[in-house]
Each structure stands twice: as C-alpha cells, then as structure tokens.
Amino acid sequence: MAARRILVIDDEEDIREVAKASLEIVGGWEVLTAPSGSDGIATAESERPDAILLDVMMPDMDGPTTYQRLRGDSTTRDIPVIFLTAKVQSADRRHLSGLGAASMIAKPFDPLGLAGEVARVLGWA
C-alpha cells in the first residue's frame, strides 16, 4: 500500500517544516506543503492528498475561506481537513467545528504526537 499523503497549508515556514518532518518521520507519510490558501488549493487539486492540515489564520485567504473553496470543488470536496489553530477559545472552536472539518489541532502542537493525533482523528491508527 502506498504511503498516505498529507498536505500542510500554513503561512509560517517553520510550522510547515516541523509538521513535515514530524509526519514523515513519525507517521511515515509523504508530506506536501503550501505557504498560502491559494497555493494549497492548487496543490490539493493537482496532487489529491489523503488529508489536509490547514492553518486558520493566514494573510490573503484565511483557513475557513480556503476550506470553503476546497469544499466547493469536486476534486477536493471529499479530502478530510484538520484545522491547525492558535485560537483555542470555545467560540472559535465552535465556529470551526460548525464548518464541518474533521477536527482541530491546537498550535503549538507536539511534533512527536502530531502523526498519532492525525491518525486517530482520521481513523488511520
């Protein structure tokens, strides 16, 4: 079976690099990265990853807007999305949950635990 492929969309390079290393080393998955919502959408359309980790707060196009665009496209509509967020207030969590994403992971995340959390949320464990 081919390795699962995950797309990490985050405007912070260090977050992308830590998530990529963590998911590759601990999870054994192939990881694609994108620095913005628009780049992420293009990558998701062309590469069809098995899941997407999506930052909530990004310049230009934020995570919820990116998520809505992914959901509106037939090629990316069914890819599970997990939000990465530094906003952990209950109102923010309720708003994000209401969008229909698979889950949320708080930033900063534990690099050693990230792959396990993603696998648990998506039923890959």
N, CA, C and O atoms as a Tinker XYZ file with bonds, in Angstrom:
   500  protein
     1  N      0.844000   -1.184000    0.000000    73     2
     2  CA     0.000000    0.000000    0.000000    64     1     3
     3  C      0.888000    1.245000    0.000000    63     2     4     5
     4  O      1.865000    1.323000    0.744000    81     3
     5  N      0.545000    2.189000   -0.819000    73     3     6
     6  CA     1.332000    3.425000   -0.899000    64     5     7
     7  C      1.190000    4.221000    0.397000    63     6     8     9
     8  O      0.174000    4.137000    1.086000    81     7
     9  N      2.213000    4.982000    0.707000    73     7    10
    10  CA     2.170000    5.831000    1.902000    64     9    11
    11  C      1.064000    6.862000    1.739000    63    10    12    13
    12  O      0.799000    7.345000    0.638000    81    11
    13  N      0.437000    7.183000    2.834000    73    11    14
    14  CA    -0.584000    8.227000    2.810000    64    13    15
    15  C      0.088000    9.567000    2.535000    63    14    16    17
    16  O      1.244000    9.790000    2.897000    81    15
    17  N     -0.662000   10.449000    1.888000    73    15    18
    18  CA    -0.121000   11.768000    1.531000    64    17    19
    19  C     -0.918000   12.845000    2.250000    63    18    20    21
    20  O     -2.149000   12.866000    2.214000    81    19
    21  N     -0.190000   13.731000    2.899000    73    19    22
    22  CA    -0.814000   14.819000    3.637000    64    21    23
    23  C     -0.294000   16.146000    3.107000    63    22    24    25
    24  O      0.897000   16.302000    2.840000    81    23
    25  N     -1.203000   17.094000    2.960000    73    23    26
    26  CA    -0.850000   18.445000    2.547000    64    25    27
    27  C     -0.945000   19.358000    3.764000    63    26    28    29
    28  O     -1.986000   19.418000    4.419000    81    27
    29  N      0.143000   20.072000    4.067000    73    27    30
    30  CA     0.150000   21.045000    5.160000    64    29    31
    31  C      0.118000   22.441000    4.536000    63    30    32    33
    32  O      1.026000   22.824000    3.799000    81    31
    33  N     -0.949000   23.198000    4.844000    73    31    34
    34  CA    -1.093000   24.561000    4.328000    64    33    35
    35  C     -0.932000   25.510000    5.512000    63    34    36    37
    36  O     -1.795000   25.573000    6.387000    81    35
    37  N      0.170000   26.242000    5.533000    73    35    38
    38  CA     0.444000   27.175000    6.636000    64    37    39
    39  C      1.374000   28.257000    6.116000    63    38    40    41
    40  O      2.315000   27.965000    5.378000    81    39
    41  N      1.117000   29.516000    6.495000    73    39    42
    42  CA     1.949000   30.610000    6.012000    64    41    43
    43  C      3.282000   30.706000    6.746000    63    42    44    45
    44  O      4.179000   31.417000    6.294000    81    43
    45  N      3.431000   30.002000    7.873000    73    43    46
    46  CA     4.687000   30.053000    8.622000    64    45    47
    47  C      5.598000   28.896000    8.215000    63    46    48    49
    48  O      5.265000   27.726000    8.406000    81    47
    49  N      6.751000   29.245000    7.651000    73    47    50
    50  CA     7.667000   28.222000    7.140000    64    49    51
    51  C      8.102000   27.245000    8.222000    63    50    52    53
    52  O      8.185000   26.043000    7.972000    81    51
    53  N      8.386000   27.753000    9.438000    73    51    54
    54  CA     8.844000   26.851000   10.499000    64    53    55
    55  C      7.765000   25.845000   10.885000    63    54    56    57
    56  O      8.077000   24.691000   11.178000    81    55
    57  N      6.516000   26.262000   10.891000    73    55    58
    58  CA     5.418000   25.331000   11.199000    64    57    59
    59  C      5.333000   24.266000   10.106000    63    58    60    61
    60  O      5.196000   23.080000   10.406000    81    59
    61  N      5.414000   24.683000    8.840000    73    59    62
    62  CA     5.371000   23.711000    7.728000    64    61    63
    63  C      6.498000   22.702000    7.861000    63    62    64    65
    64  O      6.285000   21.501000    7.694000    81    63
    65  N      7.705000   23.189000    8.162000    73    63    66
    66  CA     8.869000   22.293000    8.248000    64    65    67
    67  C      8.764000   21.318000    9.418000    63    66    68    69
    68  O      9.067000   20.134000    9.271000    81    67
    69  N      8.334000   21.816000   10.585000    73    67    70
    70  CA     8.190000   20.937000   11.752000    64    69    71
    71  C      7.107000   19.889000   11.496000    63    70    72    73
    72  O      7.293000   18.710000   11.796000    81    71
    73  N      5.973000   20.325000   10.938000    73    71    74
    74  CA     4.888000   19.382000   10.650000    64    73    75
    75  C      5.337000   18.350000    9.617000    63    74    76    77
    76  O      5.056000   17.160000    9.763000    81    75
    77  N      6.032000   18.804000    8.576000    73    75    78
    78  CA     6.512000   17.892000    7.517000    64    77    79
    79  C      7.452000   16.841000    8.103000    63    78    80    81
    80  O      7.284000   15.646000    7.862000    81    79
    81  N      8.443000   17.294000    8.877000    73    79    82
    82  CA     9.402000   16.362000    9.471000    64    81    83
    83  C      8.692000   15.381000   10.405000    63    82    84    85
    84  O      8.955000   14.179000   10.371000    81    83
    85  N      7.805000   15.895000   11.224000    73    83    86
    86  CA     7.078000   15.067000   12.180000    64    85    87
    87  C      6.238000   13.998000   11.484000    63    86    88    89
    88  O      6.298000   12.823000   11.846000    81    87
    89  N      5.463000   14.404000   10.493000    73    87    90
    90  CA     4.573000   13.471000    9.804000    64    89    91
    91  C      5.341000   12.459000    8.958000    63    90    92    93
    92  O      4.911000   11.315000    8.811000    81    91
    93  N      6.474000   12.878000    8.403000    73    91    94
    94  CA     7.293000   11.944000    7.614000    64    93    95
    95  C      8.012000   10.948000    8.511000    63    94    96    97
    96  O      7.988000    9.743000    8.259000    81    95
    97  N      8.652000   11.461000    9.563000    73    95    98
    98  CA     9.473000   10.596000   10.417000    64    97    99
    99  C      8.612000    9.711000   11.317000    63    98   100   101
   100  O      8.812000    8.497000   11.372000    81    99
   101  N      7.660000   10.316000   12.017000    73    99   102
   102  CA     6.833000    9.558000   12.959000    64   101   103
   103  C      5.715000    8.804000   12.247000    63   102   104   105
   104  O      5.454000    7.640000   12.553000    81   103
   105  N      5.050000    9.474000   11.288000    73   103   106
   106  CA     3.913000    8.848000   10.607000    64   105   107
   107  C      4.297000    7.986000    9.422000    63   106   108   109
   108  O      3.552000    7.086000    9.033000    81   107
   109  N      5.464000    8.260000    8.844000    73   107   110
   110  CA     5.871000    7.520000    7.656000    64   109   111
   111  C      5.092000    7.923000    6.415000    63   110   112   113
   112  O      4.986000    7.149000    5.464000    81   111
   113  N      4.550000    9.129000    6.425000    73   111   114
   114  CA     3.721000    9.590000    5.321000    64   113   115
   115  C      4.490000   10.519000    4.396000    63   114   116   117
   116  O      5.519000   11.082000    4.769000    81   115
   117  N      3.971000   10.668000    3.186000    73   115   118
   118  CA     4.512000   11.648000    2.245000    64   117   119
   119  C      3.836000   12.973000    2.556000    63   118   120   121
   120  O      2.612000   13.029000    2.673000    81   119
   121  N      4.612000   14.040000    2.691000    73   119   122
   122  CA     4.043000   15.331000    3.071000    64   121   123
   123  C      4.331000   16.398000    2.022000    63   122   124   125
   124  O      5.476000   16.618000    1.627000    81   123
   125  N      3.270000   17.047000    1.589000    73   123   126
   126  CA     3.357000   18.170000    0.661000    64   125   127
   127  C      3.087000   19.423000    1.487000    63   126   128   129
   128  O      2.363000   19.364000    2.481000    81   127
   129  N      3.663000   20.555000    1.088000    73   127   130
   130  CA     3.401000   21.784000    1.822000    64   129   131
   131  C      3.026000   22.910000    0.869000    63   130   132   133
   132  O      3.391000   22.904000   -0.307000    81   131
   133  N      2.286000   23.876000    1.409000    73   131   134
   134  CA     1.914000   25.066000    0.647000    64   133   135
   135  C      1.913000   26.255000    1.604000    63   134   136   137
   136  O      1.457000   26.137000    2.741000    81   135
   137  N      2.431000   27.417000    1.139000    73   135   138
   138  CA     2.549000   28.588000    2.012000    64   137   139
   139  C      1.318000   29.484000    2.076000    63   138   140   141
   140  O      1.315000   30.466000    2.818000    81   139
   141  N      0.270000   29.165000    1.313000    73   139   142
   142  CA    -0.919000   30.020000    1.300000    64   141   143
   143  C     -2.143000   29.200000    0.914000    63   142   144   145
   144  O     -2.037000   28.086000    0.402000    81   143
   145  N     -3.306000   29.787000    1.174000    73   143   146
   146  CA    -4.547000   29.106000    0.813000    64   145   147
   147  C     -4.658000   28.844000   -0.678000    63   146   148   149
   148  O     -5.047000   27.752000   -1.092000    81   147
   149  N     -4.314000   29.852000   -1.495000    73   147   150
   150  CA    -4.443000   29.657000   -2.948000    64   149   151
   151  C     -3.466000   28.602000   -3.457000    63   150   152   153
   152  O     -3.828000   27.784000   -4.303000    81   151
   153  N     -2.218000   28.610000   -2.947000    73   151   154
   154  CA    -1.256000   27.562000   -3.325000    64   153   155
   155  C     -1.736000   26.198000   -2.841000    63   154   156   157
   156  O     -1.587000   25.192000   -3.535000    81   155
   157  N     -2.310000   26.178000   -1.650000    73   155   158
   158  CA    -2.817000   24.922000   -1.090000    64   157   159
   159  C     -3.935000   24.324000   -1.923000    63   158   160   161
   160  O     -3.978000   23.115000   -2.152000    81   159
   161  N     -4.837000   25.184000   -2.374000    73   159   162
   162  CA    -5.942000   24.707000   -3.216000    64   161   163
   163  C     -5.388000   24.123000   -4.519000    63   162   164   165
   164  O     -5.813000   23.052000   -4.951000    81   163
   165  N     -4.442000   24.826000   -5.139000    73   163   166
   166  CA    -3.845000   24.341000   -6.394000    64   165   167
   167  C     -3.143000   22.997000   -6.175000    63   166   168   169
   168  O     -3.262000   22.088000   -6.996000    81   167
   169  N     -2.413000   22.879000   -5.063000    73   167   170
   170  CA    -1.716000   21.621000   -4.758000    64   169   171
   171  C     -2.720000   20.509000   -4.488000    63   170   172   173
   172  O     -2.534000   19.382000   -4.948000    81   171
   173  N     -3.780000   20.813000   -3.749000    73   171   174
   174  CA    -4.800000   19.793000   -3.447000    64   173   175
   175  C     -5.463000   19.303000   -4.734000    63   174   176   177
   176  O     -5.729000   18.110000   -4.880000    81   175
   177  N     -5.730000   20.218000   -5.663000    73   175   178
   178  CA    -6.364000   19.838000   -6.930000    64   177   179
   179  C     -5.449000   18.962000   -7.771000    63   178   180   181
   180  O     -5.903000   17.995000   -8.383000    81   179
   181  N     -4.148000   19.297000   -7.806000    73   179   182
   182  CA    -3.234000   18.547000   -8.676000    64   181   183
   183  C     -2.725000   17.258000   -8.030000    63   182   184   185
   184  O     -2.503000   16.265000   -8.724000    81   183
   185  N     -2.541000   17.264000   -6.724000    73   183   186
   186  CA    -1.921000   16.113000   -6.052000    64   185   187
   187  C     -2.905000   15.182000   -5.340000    63   186   188   189
   188  O     -2.564000   14.038000   -5.039000    81   187
   189  N     -4.117000   15.658000   -5.068000    73   187   190
   190  CA    -5.155000   14.843000   -4.410000    64   189   191
   191  C     -4.630000   14.135000   -3.156000    63   190   192   193
   192  O     -4.612000   12.905000   -3.120000    81   191
   193  N     -4.201000   14.880000   -2.123000    73   191   194
   194  CA    -3.687000   14.247000   -0.906000    64   193   195
   195  C     -4.797000   13.493000   -0.163000    63   194   196   197
   196  O     -5.982000   13.702000   -0.421000    81   195
   197  N     -4.397000   12.617000    0.759000    73   195   198
   198  CA    -5.359000   11.844000    1.557000    64   197   199
   199  C     -5.968000   12.689000    2.671000    63   198   200   201
   200  O     -7.055000   12.384000    3.161000    81   199
   201  N     -5.270000   13.750000    3.071000    73   199   202
   202  CA    -5.768000   14.644000    4.111000    64   201   203
   203  C     -5.037000   15.978000    4.014000    63   202   204   205
   204  O     -3.974000   16.078000    3.401000    81   203
   205  N     -5.632000   17.005000    4.634000    73   203   206
   206  CA    -5.048000   18.344000    4.635000    64   205   207
   207  C     -5.017000   18.882000    6.057000    63   206   208   209
   208  O     -6.013000   18.816000    6.777000    81   207
   209  N     -3.861000   19.417000    6.459000    73   207   210
   210  CA    -3.751000   20.177000    7.703000    64   209   211
   211  C     -3.752000   21.634000    7.273000    63   210   212   213
   212  O     -2.897000   22.053000    6.494000    81   211
   213  N     -4.706000   22.409000    7.777000    73   211   214
   214  CA    -4.946000   23.761000    7.280000    64   213   215
   215  C     -4.886000   24.790000    8.403000    63   214   216   217
   216  O     -5.663000   24.734000    9.357000    81   215
   217  N     -3.955000   25.725000    8.275000    73   215   218
   218  CA    -3.835000   26.812000    9.245000    64   217   219
   219  C     -5.072000   27.700000    9.150000    63   218   220   221
   220  O     -5.577000   27.964000    8.059000    81   219
   221  N     -5.559000   28.163000   10.315000    73   219   222
   222  CA    -6.746000   29.015000   10.332000    64   221   223
   223  C     -6.416000   30.456000    9.964000    63   222   224   225
   224  O     -7.099000   31.062000    9.138000    81   223
   225  N     -5.363000   31.007000   10.578000    73   223   226
   226  CA    -5.043000   32.419000   10.363000    64   225   227
   227  C     -3.889000   32.587000    9.389000    63   226   228   229
   228  O     -2.729000   32.356000    9.732000    81   227
   229  N     -4.223000   32.993000    8.168000    73   227   230
   230  CA    -3.213000   33.256000    7.141000    64   229   231
   231  C     -3.578000   34.562000    6.452000    63   230   232   233
   232  O     -4.755000   34.913000    6.370000    81   231
   233  N     -2.563000   35.296000    5.950000    73   231   234
   234  CA    -2.879000   36.520000    5.185000    64   233   235
   235  C     -3.510000   36.139000    3.841000    63   234   236   237
   236  O     -3.457000   34.978000    3.435000    81   235
   237  N     -4.089000   37.087000    3.177000    73   235   238
   238  CA    -4.730000   36.912000    1.868000    64   237   239
   239  C     -5.997000   36.065000    1.955000    63   238   240   241
   240  O     -7.103000   36.599000    1.870000    81   239
   241  N     -5.847000   34.742000    2.126000    73   239   242
   242  CA    -7.016000   33.862000    2.223000    64   241   243
   243  C     -6.874000   33.042000    3.501000    63   242   244   245
   244  O     -5.947000   32.241000    3.621000    81   243
   245  N     -7.789000   33.236000    4.460000    73   243   246
   246  CA    -7.675000   32.505000    5.723000    64   245   247
   247  C     -8.120000   31.049000    5.582000    63   246   248   249
   248  O     -8.636000   30.643000    4.541000    81   247
   249  N     -7.915000   30.283000    6.631000    73   247   250
   250  CA    -8.239000   28.861000    6.604000    64   249   251
   251  C     -9.704000   28.558000    6.313000    63   250   252   253
   252  O     -9.997000   27.730000    5.449000    81   251
   253  N    -10.648000   29.220000    7.025000    73   251   254
   254  CA   -12.060000   28.935000    6.728000    64   253   255
   255  C    -12.443000   29.226000    5.274000    63   254   256   257
   256  O    -13.226000   28.481000    4.684000    81   255
   257  N    -11.903000   30.299000    4.692000    73   255   258
   258  CA   -12.188000   30.611000    3.289000    64   257   259
   259  C    -11.579000   29.542000    2.378000    63   258   260   261
   260  O    -12.220000   29.081000    1.433000    81   259
   261  N    -10.340000   29.155000    2.670000    73   259   262
   262  CA    -9.679000   28.096000    1.906000    64   261   263
   263  C    -10.495000   26.804000    1.994000    63   262   264   265
   264  O    -10.700000   26.115000    0.995000    81   263
   265  N    -10.952000   26.493000    3.203000    73   263   266
   266  CA   -11.756000   25.278000    3.428000    64   265   267
   267  C    -13.027000   25.304000    2.579000    63   266   268   269
   268  O    -13.371000   24.308000    1.943000    81   267
   269  N    -13.727000   26.451000    2.569000    73   267   270
   270  CA   -14.960000   26.559000    1.778000    64   269   271
   271  C    -14.673000   26.358000    0.283000    63   270   272   273
   272  O    -15.459000   25.730000   -0.426000    81   271
   273  N    -13.544000   26.893000   -0.183000    73   271   274
   274  CA   -13.182000   26.727000   -1.609000    64   273   275
   275  C    -12.858000   25.259000   -1.907000    63   274   276   277
   276  O    -13.233000   24.743000   -2.959000    81   275
   277  N    -12.162000   24.585000   -0.979000    73   275   278
   278  CA   -11.863000   23.157000   -1.163000    64   277   279
   279  C    -13.165000   22.359000   -1.233000    63   278   280   281
   280  O    -13.296000   21.448000   -2.050000    81   279
   281  N    -14.126000   22.704000   -0.372000    73   279   282
   282  CA   -15.405000   22.001000   -0.332000    64   281   283
   283  C    -16.236000   22.266000   -1.578000    63   282   284   285
   284  O    -17.061000   21.440000   -1.967000    81   283
   285  N    -16.016000   23.426000   -2.207000    73   283   286
   286  CA   -16.789000   23.787000   -3.390000    64   285   287
   287  C    -16.266000   23.188000   -4.686000    63   286   288   289
   288  O    -16.871000   23.368000   -5.743000    81   287
   289  N    -15.154000   22.482000   -4.613000    73   287   290
   290  CA   -14.517000   21.911000   -5.803000    64   289   291
   291  C    -14.679000   20.390000   -5.773000    63   290   292   293
   292  O    -14.325000   19.746000   -4.785000    81   291
   293  N    -15.209000   19.823000   -6.846000    73   291   294
   294  CA   -15.479000   18.380000   -6.863000    64   293   295
   295  C    -14.218000   17.527000   -6.697000    63   294   296   297
   296  O    -14.299000   16.401000   -6.205000    81   295
   297  N    -13.046000   18.052000   -7.102000    73   295   298
   298  CA   -11.828000   17.238000   -6.977000    64   297   299
   299  C    -11.278000   17.239000   -5.554000    63   298   300   301
   300  O    -10.516000   16.341000   -5.196000    81   299
   301  N    -11.648000   18.238000   -4.722000    73   299   302
   302  CA   -11.093000   18.325000   -3.366000    64   301   303
   303  C    -12.158000   18.215000   -2.274000    63   302   304   305
   304  O    -11.829000   18.205000   -1.087000    81   303
   305  N    -13.413000   18.134000   -2.661000    73   303   306
   306  CA   -14.536000   18.156000   -1.721000    64   305   307
   307  C    -14.450000   17.075000   -0.648000    63   306   308   309
   308  O    -14.813000   17.330000    0.501000    81   307
   309  N    -13.985000   15.892000   -0.985000    73   307   310
   310  CA   -14.015000   14.765000   -0.043000    64   309   311
   311  C    -12.715000   14.542000    0.729000    63   310   312   313
   312  O    -12.603000   13.570000    1.477000    81   311
   313  N    -11.732000   15.427000    0.557000    73   311   314
   314  CA   -10.467000   15.285000    1.292000    64   313   315
   315  C    -10.690000   15.773000    2.725000    63   314   316   317
   316  O    -11.104000   16.914000    2.928000    81   315
   317  N    -10.418000   14.916000    3.728000    73   315   318
   318  CA   -10.602000   15.371000    5.113000    64   317   319
   319  C     -9.634000   16.511000    5.444000    63   318   320   321
   320  O     -8.466000   16.488000    5.058000    81   319
   321  N    -10.153000   17.507000    6.168000    73   319   322
   322  CA    -9.361000   18.673000    6.557000    64   321   323
   323  C     -9.322000   18.771000    8.078000    63   322   324   325
   324  O    -10.349000   18.653000    8.747000    81   323
   325  N     -8.124000   18.988000    8.612000    73   323   326
   326  CA    -7.944000   19.239000   10.039000    64   325   327
   327  C     -7.378000   20.648000   10.167000    63   326   328   329
   328  O     -6.332000   20.959000    9.597000    81   327
   329  N     -8.075000   21.497000   10.919000    73   327   330
   330  CA    -7.579000   22.858000   11.129000    64   329   331
   331  C     -6.432000   22.874000   12.134000    63   330   332   333
   332  O     -6.477000   22.179000   13.149000    81   331
   333  N     -5.415000   23.664000   11.849000    73   331   334
   334  CA    -4.343000   23.966000   12.804000    64   333   335
   335  C     -4.641000   25.372000   13.304000    63   334   336   337
   336  O     -4.723000   26.308000   12.508000    81   335
   337  N     -4.802000   25.529000   14.605000    73   335   338
   338  CA    -5.181000   26.851000   15.092000    64   337   339
   339  C     -4.529000   27.233000   16.408000    63   338   340   341
   340  O     -4.386000   26.416000   17.317000    81   339
   341  N     -4.139000   28.489000   16.482000    73   339   342
   342  CA    -3.638000   29.044000   17.736000    64   341   343
   343  C     -4.819000   29.606000   18.528000    63   342   344   345
   344  O     -4.678000   29.955000   19.700000    81   343
   345  N     -5.989000   29.692000   17.879000    73   343   346
   346  CA    -7.188000   30.217000   18.543000    64   345   347
   347  C     -7.902000   29.055000   19.222000    63   346   348   349
   348  O     -8.503000   28.212000   18.557000    81   347
   349  N     -7.832000   29.016000   20.534000    73   347   350
   350  CA    -8.431000   27.882000   21.245000    64   349   351
   351  C     -9.614000   28.295000   22.118000    63   350   352   353
   352  O    -10.065000   27.519000   22.960000    81   351
   353  N    -10.117000   29.517000   21.921000    73   351   354
   354  CA   -11.311000   29.948000   22.659000    64   353   355
   355  C    -12.501000   29.098000   22.214000    63   354   356   357
   356  O    -12.576000   28.676000   21.060000    81   355
   357  N    -13.421000   28.854000   23.135000    73   355   358
   358  CA   -14.544000   27.973000   22.805000    64   357   359
   359  C    -15.395000   28.515000   21.652000    63   358   360   361
   360  O    -15.908000   27.738000   20.848000    81   359
   361  N    -15.548000   29.847000   21.565000    73   359   362
   362  CA   -16.330000   30.416000   20.456000    64   361   363
   363  C    -15.647000   30.139000   19.113000    63   362   364   365
   364  O    -16.311000   29.814000   18.129000    81   363
   365  N    -14.310000   30.270000   19.081000    73   363   366
   366  CA   -13.563000   29.974000   17.855000    64   365   367
   367  C    -13.700000   28.502000   17.493000    63   366   368   369
   368  O    -13.898000   28.156000   16.328000    81   367
   369  N    -13.593000   27.634000   18.505000    73   367   370
   370  CA   -13.710000   26.190000   18.271000    64   369   371
   371  C    -15.091000   25.839000   17.730000    63   370   372   373
   372  O    -15.219000   25.037000   16.805000    81   371
   373  N    -16.123000   26.447000   18.314000    73   371   374
   374  CA   -17.498000   26.172000   17.844000    64   373   375
   375  C    -17.656000   26.604000   16.387000    63   374   376   377
   376  O    -18.234000   25.881000   15.575000    81   375
   377  N    -17.138000   27.786000   16.067000    73   375   378
   378  CA   -17.233000   28.289000   14.684000    64   377   379
   379  C    -16.543000   27.322000   13.716000    63   378   380   381
   380  O    -17.108000   26.968000   12.682000    81   379
   381  N    -15.324000   26.898000   14.053000    73   379   382
   382  CA   -14.580000   25.991000   13.170000    64   381   383
   383  C    -15.267000   24.633000   13.075000    63   382   384   385
   384  O    -15.337000   24.050000   11.993000    81   383
   385  N    -15.773000   24.125000   14.195000    73   383   386
   386  CA   -16.478000   22.835000   14.189000    64   385   387
   387  C    -17.701000   22.905000   13.287000    63   386   388   389
   388  O    -18.029000   21.947000   12.588000    81   387
   389  N    -18.370000   24.055000   13.312000    73   387   390
   390  CA   -19.567000   24.230000   12.506000    64   389   391
   391  C    -19.315000   24.186000   11.011000    63   390   392   393
   392  O    -20.238000   23.948000   10.233000    81   391
   393  N    -18.074000   24.414000   10.602000    73   391   394
   394  CA   -17.739000   24.372000    9.175000    64   393   395
   395  C    -17.708000   22.945000    8.638000    63   394   396   397
   396  O    -17.858000   22.730000    7.435000    81   395
   397  N    -17.515000   21.976000    9.519000    73   395   398
   398  CA   -17.530000   20.586000    9.081000    64   397   399
   399  C    -16.172000   19.939000    8.892000    63   398   400   401
   400  O    -16.082000   18.866000    8.296000    81   399
   401  N    -15.112000   20.565000    9.385000    73   399   402
   402  CA   -13.782000   19.955000    9.270000    64   401   403
   403  C    -13.716000   18.702000   10.145000    63   402   404   405
   404  O    -14.508000   18.540000   11.073000    81   403
   405  N    -12.771000   17.827000    9.840000    73   403   406
   406  CA   -12.632000   16.579000   10.589000    64   405   407
   407  C    -12.284000   16.832000   12.054000    63   406   408   409
   408  O    -12.762000   16.125000   12.941000    81   407
   409  N    -11.454000   17.838000   12.305000    73   407   410
   410  CA   -11.040000   18.126000   13.671000    64   409   411
   411  C    -10.236000   19.416000   13.699000    63   410   412   413
   412  O    -10.093000   20.106000   12.690000    81   411
   413  N     -9.709000   19.726000   14.896000    73   411   414
   414  CA    -8.823000   20.864000   15.092000    64   413   415
   415  C     -7.638000   20.397000   15.920000    63   414   416   417
   416  O     -7.794000   19.580000   16.828000    81   415
   417  N     -6.470000   20.906000   15.615000    73   415   418
   418  CA    -5.276000   20.645000   16.419000    64   417   419
   419  C     -4.725000   22.004000   16.818000    63   418   420   421
   420  O     -4.521000   22.873000   15.970000    81   419
   421  N     -4.487000   22.184000   18.113000    73   419   422
   422  CA    -4.001000   23.465000   18.618000    64   421   423
   423  C     -2.529000   23.661000   18.281000    63   422   424   425
   424  O     -1.739000   22.716000   18.294000    81   423
   425  N     -2.178000   24.912000   17.978000    73   423   426
   426  CA    -0.770000   25.283000   17.799000    64   425   427
   427  C     -0.354000   26.037000   19.046000    63   426   428   429
   428  O     -1.161000   26.805000   19.570000    81   427
   429  N      0.840000   25.866000   19.544000    73   427   430
   430  CA     1.850000   24.948000   19.003000    64   429   431
   431  C      1.481000   23.497000   19.316000    63   430   432   433
   432  O      0.983000   23.201000   20.403000    81   431
   433  N      1.724000   22.599000   18.369000    73   431   434
   434  CA     1.433000   21.175000   18.549000    64   433   435
   435  C      2.696000   20.445000   18.985000    63   434   436   437
   436  O      3.808000   20.954000   18.844000    81   435
   437  N      2.501000   19.244000   19.516000    73   435   438
   438  CA     3.630000   18.406000   19.928000    64   437   439
   439  C      4.120000   17.656000   18.685000    63   438   440   441
   440  O      3.397000   16.807000   18.163000    81   439
   441  N      5.353000   17.957000   18.192000    73   439   442
   442  CA     5.827000   17.299000   16.968000    64   441   443
   443  C      5.820000   15.769000   17.056000    63   442   444   445
   444  O      5.542000   15.096000   16.063000    81   443
   445  N      6.122000   15.221000   18.221000    73   443   446
   446  CA     6.143000   13.762000   18.346000    64   445   447
   447  C      4.749000   13.163000   18.394000    63   446   448   449
   448  O      4.570000   11.986000   18.081000    81   447
   449  N      3.755000   13.962000   18.784000    73   447   450
   450  CA     2.397000   13.453000   18.885000    64   449   451
   451  C      1.507000   13.779000   17.704000    63   450   452   453
   452  O      0.389000   13.271000   17.612000    81   451
   453  N      1.994000   14.633000   16.783000    73   451   454
   454  CA     1.154000   15.100000   15.671000    64   453   455
   455  C      0.656000   13.958000   14.789000    63   454   456   457
   456  O     -0.537000   13.888000   14.496000    81   455
   457  N      1.535000   13.071000   14.366000    73   455   458
   458  CA     1.129000   11.978000   13.477000    64   457   459
   459  C      0.092000   11.087000   14.152000    63   458   460   461
   460  O     -0.871000   10.658000   13.516000    81   459
   461  N      0.289000   10.809000   15.443000    73   459   462
   462  CA    -0.671000    9.984000   16.172000    64   461   463
   463  C     -2.034000   10.635000   16.260000    63   462   464   465
   464  O     -3.062000    9.972000   16.119000    81   463
   465  N     -2.038000   11.939000   16.495000    73   463   466
   466  CA    -3.311000   12.664000   16.586000    64   465   467
   467  C     -4.020000   12.677000   15.233000    63   466   468   469
   468  O     -5.232000   12.472000   15.166000    81   467
   469  N     -3.275000   12.915000   14.163000    73   467   470
   470  CA    -3.865000   12.897000   12.822000    64   469   471
   471  C     -4.415000   11.502000   12.509000    63   470   472   473
   472  O     -5.534000   11.374000   12.013000    81   471
   473  N     -3.638000   10.467000   12.793000    73   471   474
   474  CA    -4.081000    9.088000   12.525000    64   473   475
   475  C     -5.356000    8.762000   13.315000    63   474   476   477
   476  O     -6.273000    8.125000   12.795000    81   475
   477  N     -5.399000    9.207000   14.578000    73   475   478
   478  CA    -6.571000    8.923000   15.431000    64   477   479
   479  C     -7.808000    9.627000   14.869000    63   478   480   481
   480  O     -8.867000    9.011000   14.741000    81   479
   481  N     -7.680000   10.912000   14.533000    73   479   482
   482  CA    -8.804000   11.690000   14.022000    64   481   483
   483  C     -9.346000   11.091000   12.724000    63   482   484   485
   484  O    -10.560000   11.040000   12.526000    81   483
   485  N     -8.457000   10.641000   11.844000    73   483   486
   486  CA    -8.869000   10.154000   10.528000    64   485   487
   487  C     -9.134000    8.658000   10.487000    63   486   488   489
   488  O     -9.496000    8.111000    9.445000    81   487
   489  N     -8.949000    7.991000   11.638000    73   487   490
   490  CA    -9.187000    6.548000   11.679000    64   489   491
   491  C     -8.114000    5.745000   10.962000    63   490   492   493
   492  O     -8.381000    4.649000   10.470000    81   491
   493  N     -6.891000    6.290000   10.900000    73   491   494
   494  CA    -5.779000    5.605000   10.238000    64   493   495
   495  C     -4.972000    4.757000   11.209000    63   494   496   497
   496  O     -4.091000    4.004000   10.795000    81   495
   497  N     -5.270000    4.874000   12.508000    73   495   498
   498  CA    -4.461000    4.195000   13.532000    64   497   499
   499  C     -4.619000    2.691000   13.451000    63   498   500
   500  O     -4.011000    1.964000   14.237000    81   499
